[in-house]
Amino acid sequence: MSAVVLTDLSDPAIARITMNRPEKRNALSFELIAALTDAFADASRDRNRRAIVVRGEGKSFCAGLDLEEMGREGSAEKAATALSKLYQTMADSPCVTIAAAHGAAFGGGVGLIAASDIVIAAEDLKLGFPEVKRGLTAALITALLRRSVTDRALRELIILGLTADAKRACELQMVNRVVSAAELSSTVDEICRQVIAAAPNAVARSKRLLDELAIRPAKADLELALQFHFKAHHAGEIKEGVAAFLEKREPRWGPRDE
């Protein structure tokens, strides 16, 4: 079986991490989440490493959580904990993290984009927030996106479970730049060259300063979001939402608790 993550370390200054589940649109299985976390941690520990690029193999960047795995008992809590660790590893990295996103990014895949320092999007990118339609709360993603997206826009996306195209995502500051698919790799390479031209310690210090200047550091935001996820857990809604998705039907929701 092929590796779910491919890591190119041929350039000593740049780590290129590729999610390699194209047949599943790079859906985040527990194996993939763990492999991504290890890849980011390993690259970050190398003091010669300056930039980490993450991309997806195939037609999509990342389809979000693997809902076939999420249907198992206790999987939602386990996945939230694992994703929080991944996003925190990305946020803590002294390297500049760059997402090269194309095709589609949904749910947890949007989290990978939100946790990156710089996002270059292909014109065909669509960012989706389907959690509420699966009985889930996009707590971690909300915690990350609120650092760049206005409250009003974020409410519309998260509460209604909308999808935004690349142009709209750029307008909302979810991505830095939109380019053609043919220009995606070369644009990321140019960003990497700019990173390497800067002093590494100054870059790392700047990242720490930006995090500390936020209302709360990324770690505190993610911890708060994870606590909310566990306290607001509704197993019945998740079971119905996931079943409806897998069975390709509309979910049958019950009444609100309060």
N, C-alpha and C positions, 0 to 999 in steps of 0.2 A: 504494500500500500504506500502511495506517495505521501511525503510530508505535507501537513496542513499549512505549514509556514515555510517559505523559502527565504533564506537570508544571504544576501550578496555583500561580502565584506572585502571585495577585491580592491576597493579604494579605501585606504587606511583612515581617511577623514569622514567617510560617508557610509552609513549602514543602510542598505535597501531591503526592506522587509515586505514580502509579498504574501498575502493571504491566498492559499492555494486549495480552495474548495469550489472551483468554477461550476461543477455540476450541481452545487447547492447555492449558487450565487454568493459564495463565501459567507454563508450563514454561520453565526457564532455558536459553535458547539462548545462544550466544556473543554475539549481537547484543543480547539483553536484558541480559545481565550487564554488558556494556560500557556500555549506555545507563544502567543503574542506577548504576554507578560514577560516571559523568560527572554524573548528576543530583545525587547526594549530594555530590560534590566541589564542584560549582558552587554549590549552596545553602549549603554550609558556608563558602565563601569570602566570602559576603555578611555583613558585620558587623552588619547590622540583623536578620538571620535568627535566630530563637530556637528554633524547633522544626521538625523534618522528619518528616512522616507518610508512611508507606508502606502501600499497600493493593493488593489485586488486583481487577481487573475481572472480572465474571462470577461463576460459582458457586464458585470456589476462590481461595484466597489465592495459593498457588504449589505446583505439582505436583513441584517438584524439577528436576533436570537433564533436559534434552531428550534422551531416550535414543536417538532417531533420529540425532542428531548424535554421541552418544557411541559409536556403533558404528563410527565412522571411525577409521582408524589415527592414534594419537597424541592423540586427542581427550580422553582421561581426564586426561592430564597438563596439557594446555592448559586444560581446564576447572577443575582444582584450582588452578592458578596464578591464573586470572582471578577465581575465587570468593574466594581469599585476599585479593586486592587489594580486592575489593568490601567484604568484611567488615572489613578494616583501615580502609578509608575511612570506614565507618560508625562504627567504634570511635574513630577519631581526631577525629571531628566535635565541635566545641565546642557545637554545637546539641544539644538533647535529641531523640533519635530515638525515634519512636513507631510501633509496628507495630499496624495495625488488621486483625486476622486473622479470616477466616471460612472456612467450607467445609472446606478441607483444606490442610495444609502438609506436604510430604514432603521428605526429603533436604535438598537445598540451600535449599529454602523454609523449613525449620526453622532453617537457619543465619541467614536474614534475621531471624527472630524472636529467635534467641539473641544476635545482634549488636546488637539494639535496646536502648535504655535502659529503655523501658516497653512492655509488650505488653498490649493490650486484646483479648480474644478473644470472638467470638460463641459462643453456646451450641452451635452446630453444628460448631465447629472440631474437626478430628481431626489430630493430629500423628503422622506416621509415619516410621519409620527402616528403610527397606527395603534399605539398601546391602548388607548381608551376603548378601541373597538375590539380589543382582545381581553378586556377585563383587567388590564394592567395599568399601573401608574408610572409614567416616564420620569421617575424621581431623579435618577442620576443624570439623565440627559438635560432635564430642566435646570439642575444645579450648575451644570457646565455652561449651557447656552445663555443663562441669565447674566453671565459675565460679559457678553457681547451684544445680545439681542435685547431690544426694549421690552418692557413688561407687557405693553399692549400687544405687540406683535407676537410675543411668545405665548400669551394667553390664547390667542386665536389658533396658533399652530397646535399647541398641546391639548387644549380642551376640546377642540373640534376634530383633532386627529387628521390634520390636513397634510397635503403634499406640496412642496415648493419646487419650482424648477430652478436651474442654475442662476438665471438672471435675478429672480426674486431672492434667492439665498444670498446673492452678493449685495443686493439692496439692503437686506436685513443684517448684513455683516456676519453671516454664518460662514462665508468663504471670502478669501482675499481677492481672488482674481478668477475670471472665467476666460478660457481659451478654447480653441478648437481641439478636437481629439488628437489631431496630428501634431499640435503644438504642446501637448501636455507634458511629455517627457523632457523636451528641450527647455520649457519654462521652469520646470522643477530643477533641472541641471543648473540653470542660471541663478536660481535662488540659492542653491547649494554653493555656487561660486561666491556669491555675496556673503554667505555665512562664513566661509573659509577666509575671506578677506578681512573679517573682523577679529579682534583679539578675543581668544576663547574665554578668558576669565572675566572680561568685561561683559561678554554675552551672558555668561552664567549668572553674574551678579545682576544684570539687567532683568533677567527672568525672575530671579528671587524678589527683586524690588517691585516689579509689576504685580506679583502674586501678593506681596505684603500690603500693597496699596489698595487692593480690592477690599470690599466691605468685609469679607472673610477670606482667608487663604483657601485654596482649592481643596486641601485636605479637610478643613472644617465643613465646607459646603458638601463634600461627598459623604462625610460621616453623618451630617444632618439628613441628607437625602436617603441614606441607607436606613437610618432609624425610622424615618417616615414610612419607607417602603414596608418595613416589618410591622409597624403599628397599624398601618392602613391596609393590611393584606386581606383580600377577599378571595378565598380559595374557590368558592363556587363560581364567581364571575370569571376567574381565570380559566377554570375548567370548561365553562360554556364558551368563552371567547375563543380559546384554542381549538376546541372541538368544531365550532362553527367554521373557523378558518380551514381546518384540515378537511372538513366535509363539504367545503365550498357552498355554504348557506349563510343566511342572515342569523345572527345570534338572537336567542330568546331571553331577554333580560327580565329579571324580577324587579320588584319595587326597591327604592332606595331605603337604607336602614333608618335614616333619620331625616 
